[in-house]
Amino acid sequence: MGYALLACRVLLGTVLVASAGGKLHGGTAFRAFVAAARELGAPARWARSIAIAVVVGEIAAALSLAAAPRGLAGFAVALPLLAAFTIAILGALRRGTNASCACFGVSATPIGRRHVVRNAVLITVAANGLALGAAGAATPTHLAGALAAVSCAVIGALVVISTDELAELFDLGSAPGPLGR
């Protein structure tokens, strides 16, 4: 169980760092995230404050995942963040909004079902990590096992971070459906 907990911590922490970093990569990226928050349903007067809170939450969760013994607080912060993102995306898709995904910085890619699936995967990772940490998963004892867990987690994180690029590469979701692309 310790290797699975380690993998959850590394995967989720890497995604959160990339997400916060992308949003903070210059003023343009942050403004794009504020605009995306408005397009996803945040009231215009609160969009900037919500965007700041999201970035602070992502950074706090990532730091806790890296520093705390089991990362419990990081998982506990990430779960509602991910749930809120997913609810906002589902609402925007149902309204037919052409909001862009500024999840990892400036992007012209409109949100779609793949973003819901991606978030569902991340919610599952966070929930499993929280459960494993709360159950007292042991610290990995073998270096080879820990390296394998970290390697798999980093690869998984790169797939998550590259969702839009991979979808474009494989032309996934090019036909709009009832919930959008």
N, CA, C and O of each residue as an XYZ file, in Angstrom:
724
protein
N       0.809     -1.194      0.000
C       0.000      0.000      0.000
C       0.852      1.258      0.000
O       0.429      2.290     -0.520
N       2.016      1.189      0.561
C       2.880      2.362      0.616
C       3.316      2.837     -0.753
O       3.457      4.038     -0.980
N       3.532      1.899     -1.672
C       3.939      2.279     -3.023
C       2.788      2.956     -3.751
O       3.001      3.911     -4.499
N       1.575      2.470     -3.539
C       0.399      3.088     -4.158
C       0.198      4.500     -3.612
O      -0.106      5.420     -4.371
N       0.364      4.676     -2.309
C       0.245      6.006     -1.709
C       1.297      6.940     -2.285
O       0.993      8.083     -2.627
N       2.519      6.469     -2.395
C       3.585      7.278     -2.978
C       3.226      7.692     -4.404
O       3.406      8.850     -4.779
N       2.720      6.752     -5.195
C       2.342      7.050     -6.578
C       1.223      8.090     -6.623
O       1.266      9.000     -7.451
N       0.235      7.972     -5.758
C      -0.860      8.954     -5.714
C      -0.324     10.337     -5.365
O      -0.715     11.332     -5.976
N       0.569     10.397     -4.387
C       1.135     11.682     -3.966
C       1.928     12.330     -5.092
O       1.786     13.527     -5.343
N       2.756     11.554     -5.766
C       3.603     12.103     -6.830
C       2.756     12.511     -8.036
O       2.953     13.597     -8.582
N       1.823     11.666     -8.458
C       0.996     11.987     -9.616
C       0.196     13.258     -9.365
O       0.249     14.197    -10.160
N      -0.542     13.290     -8.266
C      -1.386     14.438     -7.983
C      -0.550     15.690     -7.724
O      -0.899     16.770     -8.201
N       0.536     15.562     -6.984
C       1.400     16.710     -6.715
C       1.997     17.286     -7.985
O       2.063     18.506     -8.140
N       2.430     16.431     -8.889
C       3.001     16.895    -10.157
C       1.962     17.638    -10.979
O       2.253     18.690    -11.548
N       0.757     17.098    -11.045
C      -0.315     17.750    -11.798
C      -0.651     19.104    -11.185
O      -0.837     20.083    -11.909
N      -0.730     19.167     -9.866
C      -1.065     20.431     -9.196
C       0.024     21.484     -9.392
O      -0.283     22.659     -9.597
N       1.273     21.081     -9.331
C       2.373     22.027     -9.561
C       2.334     22.541    -10.996
O       2.506     23.737    -11.234
N       2.109     21.644    -11.949
C       2.030     22.066    -13.355
C       0.838     22.982    -13.585
O       0.927     23.939    -14.354
N      -0.271     22.694    -12.928
C      -1.469     23.513    -13.075
C      -1.248     24.916    -12.509
O      -1.517     25.908    -13.187
N      -0.764     24.999    -11.287
C      -0.503     26.307    -10.676
C       0.575     27.053    -11.462
O       0.445     28.249    -11.721
N       1.622     26.354    -11.834
C       2.704     26.981    -12.600
C       2.233     27.518    -13.934
O       2.642     28.603    -14.348
N       1.381     26.775    -14.608
C       0.850     27.239    -15.890
C       0.005     28.490    -15.741
O       0.062     29.391    -16.578
N      -0.776     28.541    -14.678
C      -1.635     29.707    -14.437
C      -0.823     30.929    -14.024
O      -1.241     32.061    -14.270
N       0.320     30.715    -13.406
C       1.150     31.823    -12.934
C       2.280     32.183    -13.887
O       3.104     33.045    -13.579
N       2.322     31.536    -15.027
C       3.393     31.775    -15.996
C       3.108     33.063    -16.768
O       2.734     33.039    -17.940
N       3.290     34.157    -16.091
C       3.084     35.473    -16.697
C       1.655     35.959    -16.521
O       0.743     35.180    -16.242
N       1.483     37.254    -16.690
C       0.176     37.877    -16.525
C      -0.860     37.377    -17.508
O      -2.037     37.265    -17.166
N      -0.443     37.075    -18.720
C      -1.372     36.596    -19.732
C      -2.013     35.279    -19.302
O      -3.218     35.086    -19.466
N      -1.220     34.392    -18.762
C      -1.745     33.087    -18.341
C      -2.743     33.250    -17.207
O      -3.787     32.598    -17.213
N      -2.450     34.096    -16.245
C      -3.370     34.274    -15.131
C      -4.647     34.960    -15.603
O      -5.741     34.580    -15.186
N      -4.522     35.965    -16.467
C      -5.720     36.621    -17.009
C      -6.566     35.631    -17.797
O      -7.794     35.687    -17.740
N      -5.929     34.729    -18.529
C      -6.674     33.708    -19.265
C      -7.421     32.796    -18.301
O      -8.545     32.383    -18.587
N      -6.810     32.476    -17.159
C      -7.485     31.636    -16.175
C      -8.661     32.376    -15.546
O      -9.712     31.776    -15.320
N      -8.505     33.652    -15.263
C      -9.615     34.444    -14.718
C     -10.762     34.479    -15.732
O     -11.925     34.320    -15.360
N     -10.437     34.686    -17.003
C     -11.469     34.695    -18.050
C     -12.144     33.331    -18.155
O     -13.362     33.250    -18.318
N     -11.360     32.265    -18.061
C     -11.933     30.915    -18.109
C     -12.850     30.676    -16.919
O     -13.892     30.035    -17.056
N     -12.473     31.184    -15.760
C     -13.321     31.040    -14.577
C     -14.671     31.721    -14.806
O     -15.713     31.189    -14.425
N     -14.646     32.894    -15.427
C     -15.905     33.579    -15.746
C     -16.721     32.756    -16.737
O     -17.931     32.602    -16.571
N     -16.066     32.232    -17.762
C     -16.764     31.427    -18.770
C     -17.341     30.148    -18.177
O     -18.346     29.628    -18.663
N     -16.703     29.648    -17.129
C     -17.191     28.428    -16.482
C     -18.295     28.706    -15.466
O     -18.843     27.777    -14.872
N     -18.623     29.987    -15.266
C     -19.752     30.299    -14.408
C     -19.448     31.125    -13.177
O     -20.371     31.451    -12.430
N     -18.203     31.475    -12.931
C     -17.887     32.319    -11.775
C     -18.426     33.726    -12.027
O     -18.260     34.259    -13.125
N     -19.064     34.330    -11.036
C     -19.523     35.714    -11.207
C     -18.330     36.620    -11.524
O     -17.253     36.466    -10.948
N     -18.533     37.558    -12.440
C     -17.442     38.420    -12.900
C     -16.723     39.108    -11.741
O     -15.497     39.216    -11.752
N     -17.469     39.569    -10.751
C     -16.832     40.298     -9.650
C     -16.006     39.393     -8.739
O     -15.146     39.878     -8.004
N     -16.257     38.085     -8.780
C     -15.542     37.128     -7.933
C     -14.507     36.307     -8.695
O     -13.735     35.577     -8.074
N     -14.470     36.406     -9.999
C     -13.610     35.532    -10.812
C     -12.138     35.636    -10.429
O     -11.462     34.614    -10.307
N     -11.637     36.836    -10.239
C     -10.220     37.004     -9.876
C      -9.932     36.406     -8.503
O      -8.922     35.725     -8.325
N     -10.804     36.650     -7.539
C     -10.611     36.091     -6.193
C     -10.687     34.569     -6.219
O      -9.917     33.892     -5.537
N     -11.605     34.040     -6.998
C     -11.723     32.585     -7.125
C     -10.464     32.017     -7.766
O      -9.945     30.988     -7.335
N      -9.981     32.695     -8.797
C      -8.759     32.235     -9.475
C      -7.573     32.231     -8.521
O      -6.777     31.291     -8.520
N      -7.452     33.266     -7.718
C      -6.366     33.325     -6.732
C      -6.511     32.191     -5.727
O      -5.530     31.525     -5.397
N      -7.732     31.966     -5.237
C      -7.970     30.892     -4.267
C      -7.640     29.526     -4.858
O      -7.096     28.666     -4.165
N      -7.961     29.321     -6.118
C      -7.656     28.043     -6.774
C      -6.150     27.822     -6.819
O      -5.668     26.745     -6.467
N      -5.409     28.831     -7.249
C      -3.951     28.693     -7.352
C      -3.334     28.468     -5.975
O      -2.451     27.625     -5.821
N      -3.792     29.215     -4.981
C      -3.291     29.024     -3.616
C      -3.612     27.608     -3.138
O      -2.767     26.956     -2.524
N      -4.822     27.131     -3.413
C      -5.209     25.767     -3.030
C      -4.354     24.716     -3.713
O      -3.946     23.738     -3.088
N      -4.080     24.919     -5.005
C      -3.237     23.967     -5.728
C      -1.828     23.917     -5.142
O      -1.262     22.840     -4.955
N      -1.274     25.086     -4.855
C       0.079     25.136     -4.288
C       0.099     24.515     -2.891
O       0.997     23.738     -2.568
N      -0.886     24.856     -2.065
C      -0.952     24.306     -0.706
C      -1.094     22.783     -0.738
O      -0.437     22.077      0.026
N      -1.941     22.292     -1.612
C      -2.126     20.839     -1.711
C      -0.837     20.165     -2.167
O      -0.441     19.140     -1.612
N      -0.185     20.733     -3.174
C       1.059     20.143     -3.676
C       2.140     20.130     -2.600
O       2.854     19.140     -2.444
N       2.258     21.228     -1.861
C       3.255     21.276     -0.786
C       2.967     20.233      0.286
O       3.884     19.577      0.780
N       1.709     20.079      0.645
C       1.344     19.087      1.655
C       1.599     17.674      1.152
O       2.056     16.817      1.908
N       1.309     17.428     -0.107
C       1.561     16.097     -0.667
C       3.046     15.765     -0.629
O       3.430     14.612     -0.432
N       3.878     16.785     -0.819
C       5.321     16.570     -0.838
C       5.919     16.490      0.561
O       6.846     15.715      0.796
N       5.398     17.284      1.486
C       6.079     17.443      2.774
C       5.467     16.645      3.923
O       6.193     16.159      4.789
N       4.163     16.506      3.941
C       3.516     15.830      5.069
C       3.773     14.328      5.001
O       3.914     13.775      3.911
N       3.834     13.673      6.137
C       4.161     12.242      6.145
C       3.301     11.377      5.216
O       3.822     10.493      4.536
N       2.002     11.625      5.186
C       1.140     10.830      4.300
C       0.402     11.697      3.291
O      -0.328     11.175      2.449
N       0.579     13.009      3.360
C      -0.058     13.909      2.409
C      -1.557     14.055      2.588
O      -2.253     14.468      1.661
N      -2.066     13.722      3.770
C      -3.512     13.730      3.981
C      -4.146     15.089      3.706
O      -5.180     15.165      3.042
N      -3.546     16.153      4.203
C      -4.111     17.487      3.976
C      -4.099     17.834      2.490
O      -5.029     18.470      1.996
N      -3.063     17.425      1.784
C      -2.990     17.683      0.346
C      -4.124     17.004     -0.403
O      -4.754     17.605     -1.274
N      -4.379     15.754     -0.060
C      -5.496     15.050     -0.693
C      -6.818     15.700     -0.308
O      -7.715     15.837     -1.140
N      -6.937     16.100      0.953
C      -8.178     16.710      1.445
C      -8.445     18.068      0.786
O      -9.604     18.440      0.607
N      -7.410     18.805      0.427
C      -7.584     20.073     -0.280
C      -7.834     19.816     -1.766
O      -8.658     20.497     -2.376
N      -7.153     18.865     -2.342
C      -7.289     18.588     -3.777
C      -8.673     18.057     -4.146
O      -9.210     18.403     -5.198
N      -9.249     17.222     -3.289
C     -10.553     16.631     -3.618
C     -11.641     17.669     -3.891
O     -12.274     17.605     -4.944
N     -11.887     18.624     -2.986
C     -12.934     19.601     -3.308
C     -12.568     20.521     -4.473
O     -13.450     20.958     -5.212
N     -11.279     20.821     -4.644
C     -10.860     21.614     -5.803
C     -11.219     20.891     -7.099
O     -11.810     21.476     -8.007
N     -10.857     19.629     -7.169
C     -11.141     18.836     -8.370
C     -12.641     18.665     -8.587
O     -13.123     18.726     -9.718
N     -13.370     18.452     -7.505
C     -14.823     18.327     -7.620
C     -15.432     19.626     -8.133
O     -16.314     19.598     -8.991
N     -14.970     20.766     -7.616
C     -15.485     22.066     -8.066
C     -15.172     22.296     -9.542
O     -16.025     22.774    -10.291
N     -13.943     21.957     -9.966
C     -13.590     22.083    -11.386
C     -14.532     21.246    -12.239
O     -15.033     21.708    -13.264
N     -14.767     20.024    -11.812
C     -15.594     19.098    -12.590
C     -17.028     19.599    -12.681
O     -17.634     19.555    -13.752
N     -17.570     20.070    -11.580
C     -18.936     20.608    -11.576
C     -19.020     21.828    -12.493
O     -19.983     21.972    -13.246
N     -18.014     22.707    -12.432
C     -18.006     23.896    -13.289
C     -17.937     23.498    -14.765
O     -18.628     24.082    -15.599
N     -17.118     22.521    -15.083
C     -16.999     22.066    -16.476
C     -18.307     21.451    -16.943
O     -18.779     21.751    -18.040
N     -18.898     20.591    -16.116
C     -20.180     19.980    -16.490
C     -21.256     21.045    -16.710
O     -22.031     20.955    -17.662
N     -21.305     22.049    -15.835
C     -22.278     23.126    -15.998
C     -22.058     23.893    -17.290
O     -23.012     24.200    -18.005
N     -20.805     24.204    -17.591
C     -20.502     24.935    -18.822
C     -20.845     24.099    -20.055
O     -21.350     24.629    -21.044
N     -20.575     22.810    -19.999
C     -20.915     21.941    -21.131
C     -22.426     21.874    -21.331
O     -22.908     21.905    -22.463
N     -23.157     21.783    -20.255
C     -24.623     21.728    -20.355
C     -25.201     23.040    -20.894
O     -26.212     23.033    -21.595
N     -24.559     24.158    -20.567
C     -25.011     25.458    -21.072
C     -24.563     25.690    -22.507
O     -25.022     26.630    -23.156
N     -23.673     24.842    -23.005
C     -23.165     25.009    -24.364
C     -22.099     26.080    -24.486
O     -21.846     26.588    -25.578
N     -21.475     26.425    -23.375
C     -20.429     27.443    -23.358
C     -19.187     26.939    -24.087
O     -18.822     25.770    -23.970
N     -18.555     27.808    -24.822
C     -17.309     27.460    -25.503
C     -16.110     27.909    -24.683
O     -15.147     28.449    -25.226
N     -16.168     27.688    -23.386
C     -15.064     28.078    -22.511
C     -13.808     27.317    -22.894
O     -13.862     26.158    -23.307
N     -12.683     27.990    -22.750
C     -11.417     27.307    -23.018
C     -10.899     26.679    -21.737
O     -11.272     27.074    -20.633
N     -10.043     25.705    -21.910
C      -9.430     25.054    -20.765
C      -8.119     25.771    -20.468
O      -7.132     25.620    -21.187
N      -8.130     26.544    -19.407
C      -6.914     27.236    -18.982
C      -6.338     26.532    -17.771
O      -5.727     27.158    -16.904
N      -6.537     25.226    -17.718
C      -6.134     24.419    -16.564
C      -4.626     24.463    -16.324
O      -4.169     24.478    -15.181
N      -3.863     24.485    -17.415
C      -2.405     24.462    -17.303
C      -1.790     25.675    -17.985
O      -0.661     25.614    -18.472
N      -2.534     26.776    -18.018
C      -2.049     27.998    -18.641
C      -2.919     28.372    -19.832
O      -4.018     27.845    -20.000
N      -2.421     29.281    -20.651
C      -3.167     29.780    -21.797
C      -3.442     28.635    -22.761
O      -2.545     27.871    -23.118
N      -4.702     28.534    -23.172
C      -5.086     27.498    -24.118
C      -6.322     27.951    -24.874
O      -7.222     28.569    -24.305
N      -6.355     27.639    -26.149
C      -7.541     27.934    -26.954
C      -8.434     26.706    -27.051
O      -9.503     26.765    -27.658
N      -8.008     25.599    -26.462
C      -8.772     24.359    -26.531
C     -10.046     24.477    -25.709
O      -9.994     24.749    -24.510
N     -11.198     24.271    -26.359
C     -12.443     24.336    -25.590
C     -12.576     23.126    -24.658
O     -12.069     22.041    -24.939
N     -13.269     23.350    -23.550
C     -13.497     22.248    -22.623
C     -14.381     21.202    -23.302
O     -15.139     21.499    -24.226
N     -14.257     19.982    -22.817
C     -15.051     18.900    -23.386
C     -15.136     17.732    -22.421
O     -14.685     17.808    -21.278
N     -15.715     16.670    -22.903
C     -15.878     15.464    -22.072
C     -14.549     14.947    -21.555
O     -14.476     14.419    -20.445
N     -13.502     15.092    -22.345
C     -12.195     14.575    -21.913
C     -11.722     15.258    -20.635
O     -11.001     14.652    -19.843
N     -12.121     16.518    -20.425
C     -11.735     17.220    -19.203
C     -12.486     16.661    -17.995
O     -11.950     16.609    -16.888
N     -13.714     16.252    -18.219
C     -14.490     15.610    -17.147
C     -13.848     14.272    -16.796
O     -13.687     13.945    -15.620
N     -13.486     13.505    -17.808
C     -12.839     12.202    -17.577
C     -11.504     12.400    -16.875
O     -11.192     11.692    -15.917
N     -10.723     13.352    -17.343
C      -9.425     13.631    -16.709
C      -9.622     13.965    -15.231
O      -8.901     13.448    -14.377
N     -10.584     14.818    -14.928
C     -10.825     15.181    -13.536
C     -11.343     14.008    -12.725
O     -11.007     13.873    -11.549
N     -12.153     13.162    -13.336
C     -12.640     11.967    -12.630
C     -11.463     11.063    -12.257
O     -11.440     10.483    -11.171
N     -10.502     10.949    -13.148
C      -9.301     10.152    -12.848
C      -8.543     10.788    -11.683
O      -8.110     10.088    -10.768
N      -8.384     12.101    -11.713
C      -7.660     12.783    -10.632
C      -8.414     12.698     -9.304
O      -7.795     12.559     -8.249
N      -9.730     12.780     -9.348
C     -10.530     12.618     -8.132
C     -10.331     11.215     -7.570
O     -10.209     11.041     -6.358
N     -10.298     10.227     -8.438
C     -10.067      8.845     -7.996
C      -8.693      8.698     -7.359
O      -8.549      8.042     -6.328
N      -7.690      9.303     -7.967
C      -6.337      9.255     -7.405
C      -6.321      9.920     -6.027
O      -5.753      9.377     -5.080
N      -6.947     11.098     -5.917
C      -6.967     11.816     -4.639
C      -7.729     11.029     -3.576
O      -7.286     10.950     -2.430
N      -8.869     10.448     -3.944
C      -9.665      9.669     -2.979
C      -8.911      8.425     -2.527
O      -8.919      8.082     -1.345
N      -8.263      7.756     -3.465
C      -7.472      6.573     -3.096
C      -6.290      6.967     -2.218
O      -5.985      6.281     -1.242
N      -5.626      8.064     -2.558
C      -4.512      8.526     -1.736
C      -4.955      8.878     -0.333
O      -4.276      8.545      0.639
N      -6.096      9.551     -0.219
C      -6.626      9.899      1.095
C      -6.957      8.642      1.889
O      -6.638      8.552      3.074
N      -7.593      7.676      1.241
C      -7.948      6.426      1.927
C      -6.703      5.656      2.358
O      -6.637      5.152      3.479
N      -5.724      5.566      1.471
C      -4.483      4.854      1.811
C      -3.740      5.548      2.943
O      -3.244      4.897      3.863
N      -3.665      6.880      2.869
C      -2.981      7.634      3.919
C      -3.693      7.511      5.257
O      -3.053      7.353      6.296
N      -5.017      7.585      5.228
C      -5.793      7.471      6.469
C      -5.693      6.069      7.060
O      -5.780      5.893      8.276
N      -5.508      5.071      6.194
C      -5.379      3.690      6.660
C      -3.985      3.415      7.213
O      -3.720      2.333      7.738
N      -3.100      4.394      7.094
C      -1.754      4.239      7.644
C      -0.831      3.441      6.749
O      -0.024      2.648      7.235
N      -0.941      3.644      5.431
C      -0.070      2.928      4.503
C       1.389      3.112      4.911
O       1.824      4.211      5.256
N       2.118      2.029      4.864
C       3.520      2.034      5.277
C       4.381      2.786      4.272
O       4.041      2.879      3.092
N       5.473      3.308      4.741
C       6.447      3.953      3.876
C       7.119      2.879      3.029
O       7.496      1.824      3.541
N       7.272      3.152      1.717
C       7.946      2.163      0.875
C       9.328      1.814      1.437
O      10.068      2.683      1.898
N       9.651      0.522      1.386
C      10.901      0.075      1.985
C      11.978     -0.292      0.970
O      13.160     -0.343      1.310
N      11.582     -0.545     -0.261
C      12.566     -0.945     -1.276
C      12.731      0.168     -2.304
O      11.755      0.666     -2.866
N      13.970      0.543     -2.534
C      14.259      1.623     -3.469
C      13.705      1.317     -4.855
O      13.138      2.202     -5.495
N      13.854      0.107     -5.324
C      13.376     -0.245     -6.663
C      11.864     -0.071     -6.770
O      11.363      0.435     -7.775
N      11.150     -0.484     -5.752
C       9.698     -0.314     -5.752
C       9.298      1.148     -5.732
O       8.373      1.561     -6.432
N      10.007      1.933     -4.919
C       9.718      3.365     -4.836
C      10.011      4.053     -6.174
O       9.238      4.902     -6.618
N      11.119      3.688     -6.810
C      11.441      4.260     -8.117
C      10.404      3.879     -9.165
O      10.041      4.701    -10.006
N       9.930      2.656     -9.122
C       8.887      2.217    -10.065
C       7.610      3.008     -9.823
O       6.974      3.455    -10.778
N       7.225      3.187     -8.570
C       6.003      3.934     -8.244
C       6.117      5.380     -8.707
O       5.183      5.924     -9.294
N       7.261      5.999     -8.443
C       7.471      7.391     -8.846
C       7.486      7.507    -10.370
O       6.885      8.428    -10.924
N       8.157      6.593    -11.045
C       8.222      6.628    -12.510
C       6.830      6.506    -13.127
O       6.481      7.268    -14.028
N       6.048      5.562    -12.650
C       4.679      5.390    -13.155
C       3.838      6.627    -12.879
O       3.046      7.043    -13.725
N       4.004      7.215    -11.703
C       3.238      8.410    -11.339
C       3.603      9.592    -12.227
O       2.721     10.331    -12.665
N       4.881      9.776    -12.496
C       5.301     10.898    -13.345
C       4.774     10.700    -14.767
O       4.310     11.654    -15.392
N       4.840      9.493    -15.274
C       4.290      9.217    -16.609
C       2.782      9.485    -16.615
O       2.262     10.101    -17.545
N       2.094      9.027    -15.589
C       0.658      9.295    -15.484
C       0.365     10.785    -15.429
O      -0.572     11.261    -16.071
N       1.157     11.518    -14.670
C       0.968     12.965    -14.568
C       1.188     13.642    -15.919
O       0.445     14.551    -16.288
N       2.197     13.204    -16.649
C       2.454     13.786    -17.969
C       1.299     13.512    -18.930
O       0.963     14.366    -19.749
N       0.699     12.345    -18.839
C      -0.471     12.039    -19.666
C      -1.629     12.969    -19.295
O      -2.296     13.518    -20.172
N      -1.860     13.141    -18.004
C      -2.935     14.026    -17.541
C      -2.681     15.458    -18.010
O      -3.583     16.104    -18.543
N      -1.479     15.948    -17.819
C      -1.132     17.324    -18.193
C      -1.261     17.525    -19.704
O      -1.592     18.621    -20.158
N      -1.007     16.495    -20.467
C      -1.023     16.585    -21.932
C      -2.337     16.115    -22.541
O      -2.379     15.789    -23.727
N      -3.401     16.075    -21.764
C      -4.686     15.576    -22.260
C      -5.097     16.242    -23.567
O      -5.455     15.558    -24.526
N      -5.049     17.567    -23.613
C      -5.487     18.276    -24.820
C      -4.604     17.956    -26.022
O      -5.104     17.728    -27.124
N      -3.308     17.940    -25.808
C      -2.393     17.652    -26.907
C      -2.563     16.219    -27.410
O      -2.536     15.971    -28.616
N      -2.738     15.279    -26.482
C      -2.941     13.885    -26.885
C      -4.257     13.719    -27.626
O      -4.329     12.976    -28.605
N      -5.293     14.402    -27.169
C      -6.592     14.325    -27.853
C      -6.474     14.874    -29.270
O      -7.031     14.312    -30.213
N      -5.746     15.973    -29.409
C      -5.552     16.543    -30.742
C      -4.714     15.612    -31.615
O      -5.023     15.412    -32.789
N      -3.674     15.053    -31.051
C      -2.805     14.149    -31.796
C      -3.576     12.958    -32.337
O      -3.395     12.552    -33.485
N      -4.443     12.400    -31.490
C      -5.208     11.224    -31.891
C      -6.602     11.581    -32.386
O      -7.421     10.695    -32.632
N      -6.881     12.895    -32.535
C      -8.161     13.395    -33.006
C      -9.314     12.826    -32.204
O     -10.338     12.423    -32.757
N      -9.132     12.801    -30.882
C     -10.178     12.290    -30.000
C     -11.202     13.383    -29.751
O     -10.853     14.532    -29.480
N     -12.434     13.019    -29.843
C     -13.505     13.943    -29.493
C     -13.699     15.058    -30.492
O     -14.145     16.140    -30.110
N     -13.380     14.840    -31.768
C     -13.546     15.914    -32.735
C     -15.012     16.132    -33.089
O     -15.379     17.205    -33.567
N     -15.856     15.124    -32.859
C     -17.283     15.279    -33.142
C     -17.993     15.677    -31.849
O     -17.952     14.938    -30.866
N     -18.651     16.858    -31.848
C     -19.351     17.267    -30.614
C     -20.459     16.306    -30.269
O     -21.138     15.769    -31.144
N     -20.632     16.098    -28.980
C     -21.699     15.243    -28.481
C     -22.630     16.059    -27.629
O     -22.555     17.287    -27.643
N     -23.504     15.418    -26.889
C     -24.478     16.150    -26.088
C     -23.836     17.007    -24.984
O     -24.445     17.977    -24.531
N     -22.649     16.672    -24.559
C     -21.974     17.466    -23.537
C     -20.816     18.265    -24.131
O     -19.980     18.764    -23.379
N     -20.743     18.400    -25.432
C     -19.656     19.161    -26.047
C     -18.525     18.250    -26.455
O     -18.652     17.025    -26.446
N     -17.401     18.876    -26.818
C     -16.249     18.107    -27.303
C     -15.598     17.342    -26.202
O     -14.613     16.641    -26.435
